[in-house]
Amino acid sequence: MHDAKLYRRIAVIAVLLSLVAGAFVLLLLGRNPLMSYYNILQGSGLAPKAKYAAGKAMFTDLASLIDYWTPMIFAALACAVAMKTGLFNIGISGQMLTAGFIATITVGYSSLAPAAAKPLVIIIGMVTGMAVGALIGFLKFKFNINEVVSSIMINYIAEYVISFFIQTRFIDPLSRQSRTVSSAARLTLTDVLIAGYKFNIPLAFGLAIIAAFAVKIVLDRTVLGYELKAVGSNRTAAGYAGIRVGRSMVISMAISGALAGLAGVSYYLGYFASIQPKTLVSTGFDSIAVCLLGNSDPIGILFASFLIQVIGKGSTYMSSQQSVESEIVSVITGLILLFSACSVFFMGIVAARRKRSDAGTSDKAQA
Amino acid sequence: MNINMINNIIIDGMSFSLPLFIMAIGGIFSEKSGITNLALEGLQGMGAFIGALAATLAAAAGAPDASTKVLAFTFAAVGGGLYACLHAVLCIRFKANQVISGVVINILAMALTSFLTKVINRTMFGAASDKFILTVSKRITVPGISSIPVLGAFFTSVYPFEILIIVLAVIAWFVLYKTTFGLRLRACGDNPGAVDAAGGDVAKLHFAGVVISGALSGIAGMCFAYSILAKFSGDIYMGYGYLSIAGYIFGNWSLLPTLAACLIFGFARSSGYQLVKLLGMPSAYSDLVMILPYVLTLLLLVFLSKKNQAPKALGEIYDKSKR
């Protein structure tokens, strides 16, 4: 059996185990797990609800799900690029926030026309994220600072500094969030009327799909991708082979940061149009789960992110229908993460068993 | 700036630094044994959750305040230690990537504790609440010594847990440097093959290191719950676990320099707050002060990470067959 195929099987088992564990908890709380899971599908627009508000339909929810899915694709790709180089970018949330904030105050509050504003938001988001990511890579390469520690520190610094600026300059006194960005700068077209129904159309979704394939091509088919992966699998060996390890780490973190920046603008200037002070979005942390579940492979990530976002999006509806705490969903995501983290072990078991059975067949062949 | 402010800086600084220190000692135990432990954040949160739950139940049952607190710290240590077993099993038995496992433990802790807090509040106390309110800890002032200028502040308004932490720290030092167990644990992180050859059980030592870090982190979490927060809620995840990691990296995995690092974090934080108060700045400015420990951590790491030497076999699980 091929390794990727084996991994896919393990990922499916991890998800099923987590869903079973979640169902068990729901049963303990006296709720119907099947109904709860069906509510999740309803809430995310994959199954029809009993009734809809005027101008809304199942496809409205589905469009909203895609809008919600887009930042997660970028964020998980960001995690994957770093992971392939043996780096762990846990600062995605902070990079998202920084990129979203810079794009908001530069373009979001300007009076630029849509044709100029939207591309500018994307470019500013990418560059800002890239700068933060590259800084973390540089600190690792130049000063040997563990990237996990430095990116967490930068997460908190970004969170508090940006919260300070929002609260002193950009606050909307009613919503207690930053002022809403102009619709010209927003990457999601809101309330577009199609056939009498209102839709939110995420413009960055196409870019996210392109990014997934671009990352796959870069990693699998280019010298750069080869070097990054070589550094990821054995830093010393890569160094002896003449690959500039430090440079690769900085580049990898820069790409990762740029993708995180895209996640940030498609979240703060797309799905939402404002920033909540003193909060880091969970997308950045959930993207780690997505990345692990998708085996750091861009195509795997497309599927994994869809699954995680369906669960996340449907949680509100489920918790209101079943009157159960919506945090159950983050517990399920956490369990998926836990089981995926054991994948190396399970793959090892299968590999050992295969080796044994291979040895067995060759013995027979000799006899 | 008056003497009162200096006293406040010392009092608040100590009550923040010492929990960081005990957590960092836990991290040192784990990492000296060779297991990377980024899970401190989750371990302290889970410990505080279990401790706060025990305290809330005991208080509801009418237990006196002092024994409630003893119970809370005991359960926090046990809860943190048990939850750490998960990290140990993932790393040792399932050979998971230790960095990933640590982060997974943290994310799961956040999800589990906030979910369970709500569920327990609803089902047992019939209240829709996302926190366990705790009584504020009493503070001790040593008569006589406390009236010495400046130095006396170290003996003024001391939380009882600060004394507990100092006692535990001395015990930890003794165990780590004066016992066979400590010697083997430290050897494990540098050369597990040698420990194995000398008849030590590497997996058991790894396990012990991680569980000790869990118990100590649990105590630290309970300290934060009793001092800064006066409750258990999701606010416990403020990144203090990561601060203490930065503390022992800065302290080169040895106890006294780590204490120095934690004191710097604590005093930076408390002097920042006093500064905001002194200059009469609006409360939004306290957000800027909050970043001081984090900025300081980064700066210190810039200057110190290069020459620091992590345990040699850190992050790799010992495989007998590769000896």
Interface residues (C-beta under 8 A of the other chain):
Chain A: L29 F88 I90 L139 F143 N144 I145 N146 V148 V149 S150 I152 M153 I154 N155 Y156 I157 Y160 V161 S163 F164 Q167 T168 K278 F285 I288 A289 L292 E325 E327 I328 S330 V331 T333 G334 L335 L337 L338 A341 C342 V344 F345 G348
Chain B: L38 L86 L90 R93 F94 K95 A96 N97 V99 I100 S101 V103 V104 I107 L108 M110 A111 L112 S114 F115 K118 V119 R122 T123 G239 Y242 I245 A246 I249 A284 Y285 D287 L288 M290 I291 Y294 V295 T297 L298 L301 V302 F303 S305 K306
